[in-house]
C-alpha cells in the first residue's frame, strides 16, 4: 500500500539513526520531553513517573473525576494500528486531566491518499497540538515523529510494533510496585 511505503521510507531514515529514542527523550534542560522507550529512563525519572501516577489512583473514585492539569492543551491520539483499549485509556486519561482530545485512526487519515505521516503531524501541529500519542505497527514511528516536532510538542509512544510499548511497561512496573512494597 502507498501509505505503508510512505511511512516505511521515513522509518528507514530513523532506523539508521537508531530506534532507541534515548538521545531524543530528554529536553536540553534535562526534563523528560518525549516518552519513547523505557530503555534510557533514569531511576529518578522512573520513580518520579510512578510517584506521580500513584497520586492519581483515587481520582477514579471521586464524584468529579477531572483535574485541570492539561486545561487548554490539545492531545491527539494518532493510531496507525488498531488498539481500542490503549486508545480509550489515553482518551479517558487526557479528558480526566481536562485536555481537549482528538482521536485519529489510520483508516480515516489522508495517508491513504499519499500524505506522509510527517505531513499529517505537521498539519495537526500547525493547529497547536501539544501532545501526540502515537501507535504504529512499525518500530520507531514515534521516534521518527519526535525528531520532526517543535520543542513545545511532546510524543508518547503507545506501542510501535515489536520494539517498545513504554506505557505498558510503566503500568507493569507500577502494578508490581503496588503489590510488592518492599
N, C-alpha and C positions, 0 to 999 in steps of 0.2 A: 504494500500500500504506500501511496505517496507520502502520507503523514508520517508513517514509520520511517521512511527513507529520510525525510527532512529532519526528524528527531535524531535518527542514527548518525547523520552527518555531523550534527552539533555534538553529539555524545562522543564521537570518535576523538574530537579535539580534547574534550575533558578527560578522556581515558588516558591520553598521553600526559596530561598534567597531573593525573592521579585522582582516583575517586574517593580517597580517604576524607578529604574535606578539612582535615586538621589545621592546615595552613590558612584556612579561609573562615573558620568558625568564629574566631575572636576578632573584635574591632581593635584598632590601634591602641586604644586606652585599656585593653585587657578584658573588657566585658564581653560576654557571650552575645554575638550578633546573630548567628545562624545556628540551628541545631541540625546538623547533617549526619552525624555519627556519634556514637558514644566513645569511639576509639581514642580520641585525643582529649577527652574531658578531664580536667584536673580533679583531684579528690575534693578540693574546696568547692569547685563548681558543682560537682555531683551532689555533695552534701547540701549546698545552698538550694539546688533544684528540689531535692527530696524534702528539705525542711519547709520550703515554700508550699509544696504540694500538700504537706501534712496540715498546713494552716487552712486549707480549703475543704477538708474532709466533711466538716459539719455543715457546710453551705447547702448541700443537697437535702438536709433535714429541716432547714429553716422554712418558714412560711414564704418569705421573699428570698428567692434564690439568686438574686443579682447583686453584684458589686460594681462600682463604676470604674474599675481599674483600666479598662480599654475603651471607655466612653470617647466617642469622636474618632475612633480608629476603625479602619476597614481591613477585614480579614477575607482573603479569597482562598477557598478550598479548591485547588486546581488538581483534579483527579483524572489522570490519563489511563488509570486502571480502576475497575470497579472494586469498591470495598465499602459496602453500606455501613458496617459497624464503625470503621475508622472515620469515615466522613461524618457520620452522625455524631460521633463522640467529639470531634473537633468543632462541629457546628454548635452543639449544646454548650461546650466549654466556652467558646468565644461569646456566645449570646449571654451566658451567665456572668461573663466579665464585661458585659454591656457593649461589645463591639458590634459594628454593622457587618453582616456576614453575607458573602456571595458564594454560592456553590456552583461549580462548573464541572462538567464531566466531558470526556473525550468525544462522545457521540454528538455533542452539541457545539463543539468548538470549530473554529474556522480552519484548524489544522487539517480537517477532512477536505478542505478546498485548496490546500497547498500552503497555508500560512504556517510558519515555523513556530515552535514552542516559544522561542525568544520573541518573535513578533507578538504573540498573544500576551506574553508577560509585559512587554514594553507598552502595549496598548492599555492594559489594566493598570500598570504602574503610573501611566500618564493621568489616570483618573484618581490619583492619590491613594493607592493601595499601600498599606503599612506592612502587611504580613501575608506571605503566600505559604499555604500548607500544600505540599506537593506529594502526589502519589503517582508512581510510574512503574511499569514492569521492567524498564531498562535501568540498570545500575548506573548511578551517577547523575541522574536527571536533576535532582535538587542541587547537587554541587554545580552543575553547569549553569543553572539559573542563578545561583548565588553569586557567580562570577560576573553577572551582567546586570545587576540591580544597583541603584544608588545606595549610598551609605545609610539612609534612613529607612530602607526596606529590609525586612528580615525574612528568612526562609526556614521553614521547618520541614524536614524530611519525614513524611508519613509512610515511608516504605518505598524502596526502589529495587525491585527485582530481588535477587538473592544477596545483594550487597548489605543493605542496612535498613533497620527499622528502629531508629533510636528511641522513639516514643514508646514503643512496645517494650524495648529493653529497660527503659526507665520505669515503666509500670511494673515490670517483673521485679526489679530491684526494690521498688517501693513496697510491693506486696511482701517480699521476703523480709524487708526491714520491719514491717508492721507485725509480722508473726514471730520474728526472732529478734527481740530487743537486746540481746546480749551481743 
